[in-house]
């Protein structure tokens, strides 16, 4: 009979023990894996501090970031512009009398106000819109169809700022007082009313004669077309300077004439210097007249 040594006799037991240990190790690893995959329900969530705004994580949706105090890099709100003075009108526009529209050349007022009006519409640039916005000016804009029909929408930008479109006839005939009779003048004025209503959604209330000349027939046509007044002027911004029919400076209540011309920026600057030197505020004529 072969001789059995102690080491040979113990081999099956050792294999059994090693198998048991291996199974235990596998079970332990599986338990560890389950523990890593399942969060501990007894541990409270960790509170995290907000990330700096220049961190890539700062671009995550708001719900992924901590809430509370605003980021240190948040821009400060821009200061509001100073409030404009409010003037209670001390002038009442005369009514249409005997079928004739009134004519106003300037507004008799005790308030330090001046009124900007801009005519024609032949020259149009983005700079004009930007300058009016920069200075915060509102103007009565007297347009003629002949000048603006190629691009009437350009003037919507001034409407968005608060300016208003008024009537300067269809064809801008500066000799219409001498050349046209009542019916022809009425057609010129009424036609522009229709054009303005169609493109700007408002019927003009004020009329400016091309060249400034008017007559009783024109006053009658203006009233018949539904307008409230003829507006002329005694001060003009022209060729980069100021022209005055009376005096040498702007006065309270002056109505200032300008045009949409290549020298618009220089003319507007001349007007600006003049009204600031006179201590006058630019006010929309229609607001002051309540028309």
C-alpha positions in Angstrom: 0.0 0.0 0.0 1.4 3.3 -0.9 2.3 5.6 1.9 0.1 8.6 2.5 1.9 11.8 3.7 0.2 14.4 5.8 0.4 17.0 3.0 -1.4 14.7 0.6 -4.1 14.0 3.1 -4.8 17.8 3.6 -5.1 18.8 -0.1 -8.9 18.4 -0.5 -9.5 20.5 2.7 -7.2 23.3 1.4 -9.0 23.3 -1.9 -12.4 23.5 -0.2 -11.2 26.4 1.9 -9.7 28.3 -1.0 -13.0 27.9 -2.9 -14.9 29.3 0.0 -12.6 32.2 0.3 -13.0 32.9 -3.5 -16.7 32.9 -3.2 -16.6 35.3 -0.3 -14.3 37.6 -2.3 -16.7 37.6 -5.2 -19.7 38.4 -2.9 -17.7 41.1 -1.2 -16.8 42.8 -4.6 -20.4 42.6 -5.7 -21.5 44.3 -2.5 -18.9 47.0 -2.9 -20.1 47.6 -6.5 -23.7 47.9 -5.3 -22.6 50.3 -2.6 -20.8 52.5 -5.1 -23.8 52.5 -7.5 -26.4 53.3 -4.8 -26.2 56.5 -2.8 -26.4 56.2 0.9 -29.9 57.3 1.9 -28.9 58.3 5.3 -26.3 61.0 4.2 -27.7 64.5 3.6 -26.9 66.2 0.3 -23.7 68.2 0.2 -24.2 72.0 -0.1 -21.8 73.5 -2.8 -20.6 77.1 -3.1 -21.4 79.0 -6.3 -18.8 78.7 -9.0 -16.9 81.8 -10.2 -18.5 83.3 -13.3 -15.4 82.7 -15.3 -15.6 78.9 -14.6 -16.7 76.7 -17.5 -19.4 75.4 -15.2 -20.9 78.9 -14.9 -22.6 78.4 -18.3 -24.7 75.5 -16.9 -28.5 76.0 -16.7 -29.6 77.9 -13.6 -31.0 74.8 -11.9 -27.5 73.2 -12.0 -26.0 76.1 -10.1 -26.4 77.3 -6.5 -28.8 80.2 -6.0 -28.5 83.0 -3.6 -26.3 86.2 -3.8 -25.7 87.4 -7.4 -22.4 86.7 -9.0 -19.7 89.3 -8.3 -19.2 89.8 -12.1 -22.9 90.7 -12.8 -23.0 94.1 -14.6 -24.3 97.1 -12.7 -27.6 98.5 -14.1 -27.1 101.6 -16.3 -28.2 104.8 -14.6 -31.5 106.1 -15.9 -31.4 109.3 -18.0 -32.5 112.4 -16.1 -36.2 113.1 -16.4 -37.2 115.7 -18.9 -39.0 118.8 -17.7 -42.8 118.7 -18.2 -44.4 121.9 -19.4 -48.1 122.6 -19.1 -49.0 124.3 -22.4 -50.0 127.9 -22.0 -51.1 128.4 -25.6 -54.3 127.2 -27.3 -54.3 126.6 -31.0 -56.9 128.8 -32.7 -59.7 126.9 -34.4 -60.6 126.8 -38.0 -62.5 130.0 -38.6 -64.7 130.7 -41.6 -63.3 127.6 -43.3 -59.7 128.8 -43.0 -57.0 127.0 -41.1 -54.9 129.1 -38.7 -51.3 129.9 -39.5 -48.6 129.6 -36.7 -45.1 130.9 -37.1 -44.0 130.6 -33.5 -45.7 129.8 -30.2 -46.3 132.6 -27.7 -45.3 131.0 -24.5 -43.6 131.8 -21.2 -42.0 128.3 -21.1 -38.3 127.8 -22.1 -39.2 125.6 -25.1 -38.3 125.3 -28.7 -39.8 123.1 -31.5 -37.8 121.2 -34.1 -39.3 120.5 -37.5 -37.6 118.7 -40.4 -38.8 118.8 -44.0 -38.8 116.9 -47.3 -37.1 113.5 -46.7 -35.0 113.5 -49.9 -31.8 112.4 -48.1 -31.8 109.4 -45.8 -28.9 107.9 -43.8 -28.6 105.8 -40.6 -26.6 108.6 -39.1 -29.6 110.8 -39.0 -31.6 108.3 -37.0 -28.7 107.7 -34.7 -28.1 111.5 -34.0 -31.8 112.1 -33.2 -31.7 109.1 -30.8 -28.4 110.3 -29.3 -29.7 113.8 -28.5 -33.2 112.5 -27.6 -34.9 114.9 -30.0 -38.5 114.6 -31.1 -39.5 116.4 -34.3 -42.4 117.2 -36.5 -41.4 115.6 -39.8 -43.0 117.2 -42.8 -42.8 114.8 -45.7 -43.6 115.0 -49.4 -44.4 111.8 -51.3 -42.2 112.7 -54.2 -39.1 112.5 -51.9 -40.0 109.5 -49.8 -42.0 107.1 -52.0 -38.8 105.1 -52.8 -38.3 104.2 -49.1 -41.2 105.3 -46.9 -40.4 102.7 -44.2 -37.1 104.6 -43.4 -39.1 107.1 -41.4 -40.6 104.4 -39.2 -37.4 104.7 -37.2 -38.2 108.2 -36.2 -41.7 107.3 -35.4 -40.3 104.6 -33.0 -38.4 107.4 -31.2 -41.6 109.4 -30.8 -41.4 111.9 -33.7 -44.5 112.4 -35.9 -45.1 112.6 -39.6 -46.9 115.7 -41.0 -48.0 116.9 -44.4 -45.8 118.7 -47.0 -47.9 117.9 -50.1 -47.5 115.2 -52.7 -45.2 116.9 -55.2 -43.5 119.7 -53.3 -44.4 122.4 -55.8 -42.9 125.5 -54.3 -45.0 127.7 -56.6 -48.3 126.0 -55.8 -49.8 129.2 -54.3 -49.4 131.0 -57.7 -49.8 128.0 -60.1 -52.5 125.9 -58.5 -56.1 126.7 -57.8 -58.1 125.6 -54.8 -59.1 122.2 -56.2 -55.5 121.4 -57.2 -54.1 122.4 -53.9 -56.7 120.3 -52.1 -55.7 117.3 -54.2 -52.0 117.8 -53.3 -52.8 118.1 -49.6 -55.5 115.4 -49.4 -53.3 113.0 -51.4 -50.5 113.3 -48.9 -52.9 112.7 -46.1 -53.8 109.4 -47.7 -50.2 108.5 -48.3 -49.3 109.2 -44.6 -52.2 107.3 -43.3 -51.3 104.3 -45.5 -47.6 104.2 -44.6 -47.5 105.6 -41.0 -50.9 104.8 -39.6 -51.9 108.3 -38.6 -53.5 111.3 -40.4 -51.3 114.4 -40.1 -52.7 117.3 -38.2 -50.2 120.0 -39.3 -49.3 121.3 -42.8 -46.2 123.1 -44.1 -46.4 124.8 -47.5 -43.5 124.1 -49.8 -41.3 127.2 -49.7 -43.4 128.6 -46.9 -45.8 130.7 -49.0 -49.6 130.4 -48.3 -52.8 132.0 -49.3 -56.5 132.0 -48.2 -57.2 129.4 -50.8 -54.5 127.2 -49.3 -55.8 127.8 -45.8 -59.2 126.7 -47.1 -57.8 123.6 -48.7 -55.8 122.7 -45.5 -59.0 122.9 -43.4 -61.0 120.9 -46.0 -58.4 118.2 -45.9 -58.9 117.9 -42.1 -55.7 119.5 -40.9 -55.6 121.8 -37.9 -53.0 124.5 -38.9 -50.4 125.7 -41.3 -46.9 125.8 -39.7 -44.2 128.2 -40.9 -41.0 129.3 -39.1 -38.8 132.3 -38.1 -35.6 130.3 -37.4 -33.7 127.8 -39.6 -30.7 125.4 -39.2 -29.0 125.6 -42.6 -25.6 125.0 -44.1 -24.2 124.2 -40.6 -25.4 127.4 -39.0 -28.5 129.2 -37.8 -30.5 131.8 -39.7 -33.0 134.1 -37.9 -35.7 136.2 -39.3 -36.0 138.0 -36.0 -33.1 138.7 -33.6 -29.8 136.7 -33.5 -30.7 133.8 -31.2 -33.4 131.4 -30.5 -36.4 132.6 -28.4 -38.9 130.6 -26.3 -41.6 129.3 -28.6 -39.5 129.4 -31.8 -40.3 126.8 -34.5 -37.1 125.8 -36.2 -36.9 124.5 -39.8 -34.4 121.9 -40.9 -34.2 119.5 -43.9 -33.1 116.0 -44.6 -30.0 117.0 -46.4 -26.3 115.8 -46.6 -25.4 118.4 -44.0 -27.9 117.1 -41.6 -25.3 116.4 -38.8 -23.9 119.9 -39.1 -27.3 121.5 -39.1 -28.5 119.5 -36.1 -25.3 120.4 -34.2 -25.9 124.1 -35.0 -29.4 123.8 -33.7 -28.2 122.0 -30.6 -25.6 124.7 -29.8 -28.3 127.4 -30.3 -31.0 125.9 -28.1 -28.5 125.0 -25.3 -27.1 128.5 -25.4 -30.6 129.9 -25.1 -31.5 127.5 -22.2 -34.4 126.0 -24.2 -35.8 122.5 -24.1 -36.8 120.7 -27.3 -40.5 119.8 -27.1 -42.6 118.1 -29.7 -44.9 120.7 -31.3 -47.9 118.3 -31.5 -47.7 117.7 -27.8 -47.7 121.4 -26.9 -50.6 122.0 -29.3 -52.5 118.9 -28.2 -53.1 117.9 -31.8 
